[in-house]
Amino acid sequence: MPNMSTLTLDANNASIRARAGKYLTFQLGQEYYGVEVLKIREIIRMIDITAVPQMPDYIKGVVNLRGKIIPVVDLRLKFGLTQIQSTERTCIVVVQLDSVSGVASRLGLIVDAVEEVVNITEEEIETTPNFGSSLDTEYFAGMAKIKGSVKTLLNINRVLQTNPS
């Protein structure tokens, strides 16, 4: 009969196997993040964003993308980083979010720069380390070791459901 630590290891390994696959990687400040390619709908250059009153600072407003109104979130502000001026590399990554009601929605994420699409294997992914019980790491899907650097893999649905600290 397997013991509890064996069951936990098996569950962690199954979770890591499920996370292996293609990711779009992007930069925020000096850090690199990844989101599953299947969640990405498109990448667009920065366009005018219409502000919406009474929104948190990290929600920049909405854009009209081919007749669809899409909310736009500044991931720098969502993650507590300082706001910077847009550059020629700043862009909006449009993602599709899952919904409990079954209706998917789209949302734009402002990122400093898109890096590349990479195929991340099971061997390159580790579970998110324990940073302490008071820190919320639910929006991390894991950490990937790619080409000598570490990229934080995001569970984008969780990132956009949690409140900023």
C-alpha positions in Angstrom: 0.0 0.0 0.0 1.5 3.4 -0.9 2.2 5.9 1.8 1.1 9.6 1.9 4.4 10.9 0.6 4.3 8.6 -2.4 0.7 9.7 -3.2 1.8 13.4 -2.9 4.7 12.8 -5.3 2.5 11.0 -7.8 0.0 13.9 -7.7 2.8 16.4 -8.2 4.3 14.5 -11.1 0.9 14.2 -12.7 0.4 17.9 -12.3 3.8 18.7 -13.8 3.0 16.3 -16.8 -0.2 18.2 -17.4 1.6 21.5 -17.5 4.2 20.4 -20.0 3.7 21.9 -23.5 4.0 25.1 -25.5 4.1 28.5 -23.7 4.3 32.1 -24.9 7.0 33.7 -22.8 7.1 37.4 -22.1 9.0 40.0 -20.0 7.9 42.2 -17.2 10.8 44.2 -15.8 13.8 41.9 -15.4 11.6 38.7 -15.0 10.2 36.3 -17.6 6.8 34.6 -17.5 5.0 32.0 -19.5 1.4 31.4 -20.4 0.0 28.3 -22.2 -0.2 29.0 -25.9 -3.7 27.5 -26.0 -4.8 30.5 -23.9 -3.4 33.1 -26.3 -5.7 34.5 -28.9 -3.4 37.2 -30.4 -0.7 39.7 -29.8 -1.3 43.3 -30.8 0.8 46.4 -30.6 -0.2 49.0 -28.1 -3.3 50.9 -29.1 -5.4 53.6 -27.5 -7.1 52.3 -24.4 -10.4 53.9 -23.2 -10.3 54.4 -19.4 -13.2 53.1 -17.4 -14.0 55.0 -14.2 -13.9 53.3 -10.7 -11.6 50.5 -11.8 -8.5 49.4 -9.8 -5.2 50.9 -11.1 -4.1 47.7 -12.8 -7.2 47.7 -15.1 -6.2 50.3 -17.7 -9.6 50.3 -19.5 -11.0 48.7 -22.6 -10.1 48.4 -26.3 -12.2 47.9 -29.4 -10.7 44.9 -31.2 -12.5 44.3 -34.4 -15.9 45.2 -32.9 -15.3 43.4 -29.6 -14.8 45.3 -26.4 -11.9 43.8 -24.4 -10.8 44.8 -20.9 -7.1 45.5 -20.6 -4.9 44.7 -17.5 -1.4 46.1 -16.9 0.4 43.0 -15.5 3.2 45.2 -14.2 0.7 46.9 -11.8 -1.2 43.7 -11.1 2.1 42.2 -9.9 3.1 45.3 -7.9 5.8 46.5 -10.2 6.3 50.2 -11.0 4.6 51.6 -14.0 6.9 52.5 -16.9 6.4 54.3 -20.3 5.5 52.1 -23.2 8.3 51.2 -25.6 8.2 49.9 -29.2 8.3 46.4 -27.6 5.3 46.9 -25.2 2.3 45.0 -26.5 -1.1 43.6 -25.5 -1.4 39.8 -25.3 -5.1 38.8 -25.7 -5.9 35.7 -23.7 -9.0 33.6 -23.4 -10.1 32.9 -19.9 -12.2 30.0 -18.7 -15.4 30.7 -17.0 -17.4 28.7 -14.4 -20.5 29.5 -16.4 -19.0 27.9 -19.5 -18.8 31.2 -21.4 -15.2 32.1 -22.2 -14.1 35.7 -22.1 -11.1 37.6 -23.6 -8.9 40.0 -21.8 -5.8 42.0 -22.9 -2.6 41.9 -20.9 0.0 44.7 -21.2 3.5 43.2 -21.1 6.9 44.8 -21.6 7.9 42.5 -24.4 7.0 39.2 -25.9 9.9 36.8 -26.0 9.1 33.5 -27.8 7.0 30.4 -28.0 8.8 27.5 -26.3 8.0 23.9 -25.8 8.6 23.1 -22.1 9.1 19.5 -21.1 8.2 17.8 -17.8 11.9 17.7 -16.9 12.1 21.5 -17.2 9.2 22.2 -14.9 9.3 22.2 -11.1 6.4 22.9 -8.7 6.3 26.4 -7.2 8.5 26.6 -4.1 6.9 27.3 -0.8 7.4 31.0 -0.1 5.7 30.9 3.3 2.1 30.4 4.3 1.1 34.0 4.1 2.0 34.4 0.4 -0.5 33.6 -2.3 1.2 31.5 -5.0 -2.0 30.0 -6.5 -1.5 32.0 -9.7 1.8 30.2 -10.4 1.5 27.0 -12.5 5.2 26.2 -11.8 8.7 27.2 -12.5 10.5 26.3 -15.8 14.2 26.0 -16.1 15.0 27.0 -19.7 18.4 27.8 -21.3 19.9 28.5 -17.9 17.2 30.9 -16.7 14.0 30.5 -14.7 10.6 31.5 -16.1 7.5 31.6 -13.9 4.6 29.8 -15.5 1.3 31.5 -14.9 -2.1 30.1 -14.3 -3.7 33.1 -16.1 -7.2 32.3 -14.9 -6.0 32.6 -11.3 -3.8 35.7 -11.9 -6.9 37.6 -13.1 -9.2 36.3 -10.3 -7.0 37.2 -7.4 -6.9 40.7 -5.8 -3.6 42.6 -5.7 -1.9 42.7 -2.4 
